[in-house]
Amino acid sequence: MTDVLDFLDLNFSRFAHDNLHMRGGSIADLLMVHPVFLEQLPEVVVPPQEIKQLAIKFRDLVNAAAKGGSDRIVERNQAREELIIALTIAGHYLEMVAVKRNDLTLLENSGFRMKSRYGARTISTDREPEHVPVITKVKRGKKSGSFVVQAKRHPGRVVYVLSVSTGDPVDESSYRELGHFLQCQNEFNGYEAATKLNLRLQYDINGNRSDWSAPVTYIVT
């Protein structure tokens, strides 16, 4: 039987304040357009729009606490806990829906980092993957503003992590994650024509990541 509630990395307490509010905001953005979270949600699950507001509130309180004051620090810590709880519940809910529907692809493009322990092949995780990640092809998708990214297939069961930049490809801060995927080929939509994208790839084995691939430039059509 499939291990329930053990597909996503939901250990948010390890993140520093700045990383947590950025990650929370990124997850919220992706969940806002995720099919599962477009449905009616149980009352216990915080909607993505509210998670986004929690991330913004936490960011503001982090900045305020940096100026000093015990009250601000208490408020920051409370906001941090609220954000972590909301993200954790959302992640567990997504896992439950994916298991119930027997569709693990629902875990993709959610912003949550996926574990890869549920593959048929056992992979050592005490070192980085030996295989070098490569984006082999980027082509136009089925409609205007869409594109398909083809990654070099890893021989084991890994998670494919894609990120994109519309700025300087050597500027790390310009990149944002497109998502975490179980398949090596994925389609993306909603981009304006003539937008120049810099795309790159990582392999993730149970949180043990390879280096980023060399960026590949693509102009949306």
C-alpha positions, 0 to 999 in steps of 0.5 A, spaced: 500 500 500 502 507 498 505 510 504 500 516 505 502 523 507 509 522 506 510 525 499 511 532 500 517 535 504 513 539 509 518 541 514 518 548 514 521 550 521 528 549 518 527 555 514 530 562 516 525 567 516 526 570 509 526 564 506 520 562 509 516 568 507 518 567 500 517 560 500 510 561 503 508 566 498 511 562 492 507 556 494 501 560 495 501 563 488 502 556 485 496 553 489 491 559 487 491 556 480 492 549 482 486 544 480 485 541 487 485 548 490 480 551 485 475 546 488 471 547 495 476 546 500 475 543 507 474 549 513 480 546 516 484 548 510 487 555 509 485 558 502 491 560 498 489 567 497 489 567 505 496 563 505 499 569 501 496 574 506 500 570 511 506 570 508 506 578 506 504 579 514 510 575 516 515 578 511 512 585 514 513 583 521 520 580 520 522 587 518 519 590 524 522 585 529 529 587 525 528 594 528 528 591 535 522 591 540 520 584 544 513 585 542 514 585 535 519 579 536 513 576 539 508 578 533 513 575 528 514 569 532 506 568 532 506 570 524 511 565 523 507 559 526 501 561 523 504 561 516 507 554 517 501 551 520 497 553 514 502 551 509 503 544 513 495 543 513 495 545 505 500 540 503 497 534 507 490 536 504 494 535 497 497 529 499 490 526 501 487 528 495 492 525 490 492 518 494 485 518 494 484 519 487 490 515 485 494 521 481 500 523 484 501 528 478 497 532 482 503 533 487 506 537 481 507 544 480 504 545 487 510 549 490 511 544 495 518 540 494 516 532 493 520 526 496 522 521 491 522 515 496 516 512 493 519 510 486 521 502 485 528 503 484 532 505 491 537 511 490 543 512 495 541 519 498 548 521 502 551 524 496 549 529 490 546 525 484 552 523 479 548 525 473 548 532 470 542 535 469 540 538 462 535 541 458 534 538 452 529 541 448 524 547 449 519 548 444 512 551 443 506 548 446 499 547 444 497 554 444 500 561 444 504 563 450 505 556 452 512 552 451 514 545 453 520 543 456 524 537 455 529 535 460 534 529 460 531 523 463 534 521 470 535 513 470 532 513 477 526 516 480 528 523 481 524 530 482 525 535 476 526 542 479 525 547 473 526 555 474 526 561 470 528 568 469 526 573 465 532 578 467 540 576 467 541 569 467 547 569 471 543 573 477 541 568 482 536 573 485 532 573 478 530 566 478 524 563 481 521 556 481 516 553 476 515 547 480 517 540 482 515 535 477 515 527 476 516 527 469 521 529 464 517 533 460 512 539 462 508 544 459 507 551 461 502 556 459 500 564 460 506 567 458 506 573 453 509 572 446 516 575 445 518 574 452 525 572 453 526 566 458 532 563 461 530 556 463 534 551 468 534 544 471 536 541 477 535 533 479 532 532 486 533 526 490 529 526 497 532 533 498 539 532 495 539 536 489 544 537 483 547 543 481 543 547 476 544 546 469 546 551 464 541 556 462 537 555 456 534 561 453 527 561 449 523 566 446 515 565 447 511 565 441 
